[in-house]
Each structure stands twice: as structure tokens, then as C-alpha cells.
């Protein structure tokens, strides 16, 4: 995959949806929004129409369990494994999966990368943990 020039970042939480578009080369945030969500799929679809072009999507995912200890590119196998982790943190993982589905349906060929909070915590030295 070539290095994208613009990346769309999604961070759906238990009650809010945050997203931004980053210009990769300059590191500048071009577009940014935070709002409470009620209909995540509708909101994401509406935002996709507003944010312009982007070549990749990054998703903040709260829980990767023991399955994900580093960022991964989304594929069917990763998605299936992530779905098995919903019981660990349903309040966050369900909206995060909804964002993944919405992006996949809207732009199926677009590369998506998942970054896991638990990957960060899994690599912390014992003294810091």
C-alpha cells in the first residue's frame, strides 16, 4: 500500500463519535468533529459526504483482548476475531464495529487500520502498569 496523503480517523465511544481527517505529510488536522451519537451509521454516512477525499481509515479500538497486541490491517479474519471480543467491552466495541461496517460498506476497497488501546497497555513495563 502506498503511503496515503489523507487519513480519516474514527473514534466512536460509548456515547460520542469523534473523527478527523489528517494530512499525513504535514501532520495537520484538516477536519475534526465530536458529537453525541444516536444513529451511528447515519452519522458516519453523513460525515463521509462532508470530509472530502481520503486514502485510508484508522480506527481507535478499545479492546483487542489477547488476540491483538499491535495495530492490524482490517480483513475478514480480523473482523471475525474482533466480533468475538464484544463481550469484553460491548459498550465500546459495538459502536466501533458499526463504524468499521459503515466504512466498509461505503468504500469496500479502502484500507482500514485498527489501533488497540489494549496493545498500548500490553507493552507497558510492569512498574508502569
N, C-alpha and C positions, 0 to 999 in steps of 0.2 A: 504494500500500500504506500502510495506517495504521501508525503507529509501534507496534511490539509492546510489551507490558508485560513479557514474559519471553522470553528468547532462550536457546536451547540451543546451546552451543559445543562442537564436536568438534575434537580434535587428535590423530588417530591417527599414531603414528610407526612406525619400523621394528620396534619391539619392545614398545611400550606404547600404551595407549589412555588419553587424558585427556579429560575432558568436564566441563562445568559448566553450571549454569543461572544466568543473570544477571537480576536485576530491573533493568530499563532505567532507570526514573525515579530510583531511589536509587543505582544502581551497585553494589548489594550482590550478592555471590555467595551464592545460596540453597543450591546443591547442588554438590558437587565430588568427583571421583573420579579416581584414577590407578591403573592396574593393568597388569601384563603381559598381552598378548593372545595367545590361541591360536586362538580361533574368533571372529573379529571380528564377524561377522554375528550370531552367537548372543549375544555380549556386548552389542552395541548394542541388539538386540531386548529383552533382559532389562532394560537400563537405561531404555529408553523407558517401560517399565511402571512404573518406580520414580520417575522425576523429576517427575511431575505435568504440569501444563499449560504450554505454551509456544506462542508465535505465529510464531516464525521460528527458523531454524537458521543458525549461522555455522560455516564450515569453515576451518581453517588448512590451506593447501595449500603445499607446499614449493616446487614448481617450476611456473612459468607460461610458461617459455621466453620467446620474443619475442612470443607471442600475447597474453599477459595482463600488462599493466603497471599495473593497478589492480584493485580488488575488482569482482566482477561478480555479477549475479544468475544463478542456475543456470537453464538451459533446455537443450533437446535439442542445440542448436548448440554451446553452451559445453561440455556434457558430451562431445560427439563430438570437439571440438578438444582437450580435456583428455586424452582417451584416446590421442591421437596423441603426447602428450608422455611417456608412460610410459617409453620407452627412456631418457629423460634422467635419471630418478631412480626406477626401478622399486621399489626397496626402500621408498620413502615413498609414491609415487603410487598404488601398488596398494592399500594399506590405506586411503588417503584416498578413492579411488574406491569401495571397498567400503562405506565409511561413507555416502557420497553415495547409493549404490544402496539401502542398507538404509533410510535415512531416506525416500527417495523411494517405496519400496515400502510402507512403513508409513504414510506421510502424504503422498500424492502432491500435494495442493494447498498444502502448507506452503511458504512462501517460503524459499529457501536462498541464502545469500550465500557466495561463495568469496573468501577473502583470501589473497593470494600472498606468500610470503617474497621471491620474486624481484622483485616490484613494489617493495618497500621498497628493495632493493639497486639497482634500475634507476634510482631517482631520487636516489641519493646523489651529492653533488658529487665530481668526480674526486679532489680532495685527500683526502676522507674515505674513498673507495674504496681 
